[in-house]
Amino acid sequence: MSKISDSTPIAQVTIGEFWELFEQRYGKQPLPSQDETQRPTGRLVYGLRGIQDLFNCSHKTAQHYKDHIIMEAVKQNGRKIVVDADLALELFEQRGAK
């Protein structure tokens, strides 16, 4: 590994050499476990259309549910809406529609 210097192009470094350099710099990092890399096991629905289909309701009612009844199950970033369907159904049963 003595052939590698700060001016060595990354394209000329093998994967093994890269990992050696990485471990020298940052120490040995544990790989994430299988559980940490998996997505949530719950069912996901997307957007107001997903809420409408889940509860078989109108657009206006889906908006109300999103903003009030199931808001803990909703993650929103800008216009993207993702809902944990199982949690939404559980919250709906607990709080009920009014």
CORURZI-V457147 format. One record per residue. N is the residue number from 0. RES is the residue in three letters. OMEGA is omega in whole degrees, -180 to 180 (NA if undefined). NEAR is the number of other C-alpha atoms within 8 Angstrom. Layout:
n/res/omega/near
N/RES/OMEGA/NEAR
N/RES/OMEGA/NEAR
This chain:
n/res/omega/near
0/MET/-180/4
1/SER/-180/4
2/LYS/-178/4
3/ILE/177/8
4/SER/179/6
5/ASP/-179/4
6/SER/179/5
7/THR/177/8
8/PRO/-178/6
9/ILE/180/5
10/ALA/180/5
11/GLN/-180/6
12/VAL/178/10
13/THR/179/7
14/ILE/179/6
15/GLY/178/6
16/GLU/178/9
17/PHE/-179/9
18/TRP/176/8
19/GLU/178/8
20/LEU/-180/8
21/PHE/-180/9
22/GLU/176/10
23/GLN/-175/7
24/ARG/-171/6
25/TYR/-177/7
26/GLY/-178/7
27/LYS/-179/5
28/GLN/177/6
29/PRO/176/4
30/LEU/179/4
31/PRO/180/6
32/SER/-180/6
33/GLN/-178/6
34/ASP/-177/5
35/GLU/-176/6
36/THR/-179/7
37/GLN/175/6
38/ARG/177/4
39/PRO/-177/4
40/THR/179/4
41/GLY/176/7
42/ARG/179/7
43/LEU/171/8
44/VAL/-172/11
45/TYR/173/11
46/GLY/177/10
47/LEU/177/11
48/ARG/177/8
49/GLY/178/9
50/ILE/178/15
51/GLN/-180/13
52/ASP/-178/8
53/LEU/-176/8
54/PHE/-179/7
55/ASN/-175/7
56/CYS/-180/9
57/SER/178/7
58/HIS/-179/9
59/LYS/179/6
60/THR/178/9
61/ALA/178/13
62/GLN/179/9
63/HIS/179/9
64/TYR/-179/10
65/LYS/-175/12
66/ASP/-173/8
67/HIS/-169/7
68/ILE/-174/12
69/ILE/-173/14
70/MET/177/9
71/GLU/-179/6
72/ALA/-174/10
73/VAL/170/12
74/LYS/-179/8
75/GLN/176/8
76/ASN/-176/6
77/GLY/-180/5
78/ARG/-179/5
79/LYS/180/8
80/ILE/176/12
81/VAL/-176/11
82/VAL/171/13
83/ASP/-172/12
84/ALA/-178/12
85/ASP/178/8
86/LEU/179/9
87/ALA/179/13
88/LEU/178/9
89/GLU/179/8
90/LEU/179/11
91/PHE/178/11
92/GLU/-179/7
93/GLN/-173/6
94/ARG/-180/7
95/GLY/178/8
96/ALA/-180/5
97/LYS/NA/2
